[in-house]
Amino acid sequence: MKLDVDVLRYLSKDDFRVLTAVELGMRNHEIVPSDLIDRIASLKHGGTYKVLKNLLKHKLLHHDSSKYDGFRLTYLGYDFLAIKTMVNRGVFTAVGRQIGVGKESDIFEVAREDGTVMAMKLHRLGRTSFRAVKTKRDYLRHRSSYNWLYLSRLAALKEYAFMKALEEHGFPVPNAVDCNRHCVVMSLIQGYPLVQVKQLQNPETVFDTIIGLVVHLAEHGLIHCDFNEFNIMIDDDEKVTMIDFPQMVSVSHRNAQMYFDRDIECIFKFFGKRFNLSFEERSDDVDDSEVETEESGRPTFSSITKTAGFLDKELAASGFTTKDQDDIQKFIEGNVAEDDVSDNEHESESCQTNIKGFDSLNLDQEEPTSSCNEEGQIDENQHSPEAGQSGDPESQNSSNEEEDNQNADDAQLMKSLAKQRRRAMAAARKGRKNIASRNSYKDKGGKSSNSSKIQKQLSSW
């Protein structure tokens, strides 16, 4: 769908209010009902229907009445919401021509007040050319339900986060300016995609630089997964810049080696066909680093070690498994040791507090205090210095009598608790109002009503 920004000038506050209402309703509705849009927007004098009609005319909304009367946002309406937010923030003031089209995004030129030109990337997942997002990307993670607008928003947030982190660590990437919804604003790279370049003055140097970027990313714990001639920008000075980051994964991913080898294979294949590089002769000096290479000069995934950083952990990249189990285990063991000491010292107090708070906190539960009390009794017998030390039958008889007395006390305590519980339940039932069900019979003037009327008339006579 073509982005016609001229329409944006003629949209009023009510139009954007209704668009925002539809966006909020799409959080839990595939098609937002008209009544819900009216309640969320809460326009004066009930002007929601007129605004919806205007938005439909500009194709900012889609009307669906197959199951019920409702609306949903289109990508054009989502674009207008993101652009309006960016303009209000002062990120840019003008939108220019379209400079790029991908399988999952569109790229436009935008300009600031001072004339600085930047790039605006609008993610558009769900196109016919790229609909297998759920199997090829991990944007959803554990979620089961989704729509394309939400997936585009997740992709934009992920790309913005990766771009920011890579820029801070010195990688040649565009400068990430701002992000909102499915829109990412970045600096404009003054160059060309590598796929459009026919000749290079130093193809060997450019090749070594690109392979070094792949290895350097892996040392930081990341794999690009789509590192090819379409996602590499090169300027007139043959300076290389990486773009397109939503699909990056961690080196701990189960398919990390396959993605790494695929990125390396794409670069080798392109430079071999386009610039006729012979890699067998250059197998000894492909990379100046200490990474081991195969006979063809290709870096191997097994020889790369994460020594430069842990960007996959900082960014929660796909496939990253937390390796802090030792620290967690130490923390748990320390808490268990402290809990054992505190339990031995304050066990009887905890049982008493549970018995006192039972009526007020857990009225509908079964009697858990009996188990707590029994466990406390067992622990006291185990830890008391007098129990089990003397083997005299008199001491054993006395201990048995004490246990019988305690059991009798426990039985009386449980009876009193049961009485208190019944009283509390009865008091709670008295406070409830008797609400008649919807299916209950209502007298609509039958025999009973007629008889009552006759009795009233007789009494009046």
Buried (B, 14 or more C-beta within 10 A) or exposed (E): EEBEEEBBEEBEEBBBBBBBBBBBBBEEBEBBBBEBBBEBBEBEEEEBEEBBEBBBEBBBBBBBEEEEEBBBBBBBBBBBBBBBBBBEEEBBEEBBEBEEEBEBBBBBBBBBEEEEBBBBBBBBBBBEEBEEBEEEBBBBEEEEEBBBBBBBBBBBBBBBBBBBBBBEBEBBBBEBBBBBBBBBBBBBBEBEBBEEBEEBEEBBEBBBBBBBBBBBBBBBBBBBBBBBBBBBBBEEEBBBBBBBBBBBBBBBBEEBBEBBBBBBEBBBEBBEEBBEBEBEEBBEEBBEBEBEBEEEBBBBBEBBEBEBBBBBBBBEBBBBEEEEEEEEEEEEEEEEEEEEEEEEEEBEEEBBEBBEEBEEEBEEEEBEBBEBBEEBBEBEBEEEEEEEEEEEEEBEEEBEEEEEEEEEEBEEBBEEBEEEBEEBEEEEEEEEEEEEEEEEEEEEEEEEEEEEEEEEEEEEE
